[in-house]
Amino acid sequence: MILGCILAGGQSQRFGSDKALAEIGGHTLLAQAVDLLTGWCELVVVVGRETAPAPCLPDWPRSGMGPLGGIAAALHFAIDEGYEAVLTCGVDSLGMPDDLPGLLAPAPAYVDGQPVIGLWPASAVSTIEAILEGQGRHSMRAFAEAIGARAITLARPPANINTPQDLAALAKRPPDLS
């Protein structure tokens, strides 16, 4: 079983407002991400928010730990609930290929250039704990390297919306969100 995890705890500093609530095509980025992962996963959770159109989890061990804190929360939940793996994406990762889980399988693997999009084994929870509690690099790449994750190159990279201009450009040429 795969748990879907949307990382939505960022501060959206470059965006200037809550990016998760920005709309494209009449739907928030958060709602679109939930819908996308729902098609692939038995359950979808949103990490780093208090309210969302899916169950919410706080970052682990606390907020402000970046994407690793969100993934750590999802891995803890996955272990507790009997999931084998966690499929993660950012709230702004639109336009992913229809066969993304198959492209990333077997875990661990991530999208090259966007390591928040990945398939992580639930058993990696102890590794991510050690990274977050340690003094070394607290980065997605450090985690990926520590568990031997493969970088997968996609034919067309998913959107990565960081500014209102990125959203406006995407709205002019929306990706295939089906």
Steps between C-alpha positions, in 0.01 A plus 500: 500500500615850415429808711481827309659804663468861390764727646317825573681655793722746318490869570441599135742791540575532129130463417394779737183329627385150592599309187287198591187715467598656167265395223549376148207387292260586783661259748761559767843348455439305820172350376660405169791329677259305724297392196813391315641284779156357581508329161817312593489451877278324750502810724632854457620721785606864498798588715572842645147644500217499749219484245486339158271284285676192648621395846776726633821414684747731671863497389733268694669568735374858476412764243776687323693187401428541129384217273682240710279583798193437286631176359602386850144558621360298211750216553405482870131487406572236234680276749223543759224423248666216307587674173800369306599825330424871481454688171583867561456819306498871566173688500610660173607187310252503213529322170646172617488201263208260534737213574708680766472226766616240248788721387616540860451135601659332674563741786717692570504733202437867430458735206834647399496875554194479730591258781185581698323286240595151602407151608651420839490171690332533839798314644715811433348668805803432721734649239299820468480526880880474525545771236253739664642441848862513382741781427556422130314625193122509544427476128293287269813394317670393825198282578485358149871417507477343846235252388639438150213663312511513121452827310244455221501740205154571360436582135318816611577639846201582722417863574681661789311815594702740714369843395171650380668534160562121494130444569394749231728334244358160589144631472571606143621150413350263759662159524303180459364461852310179434 
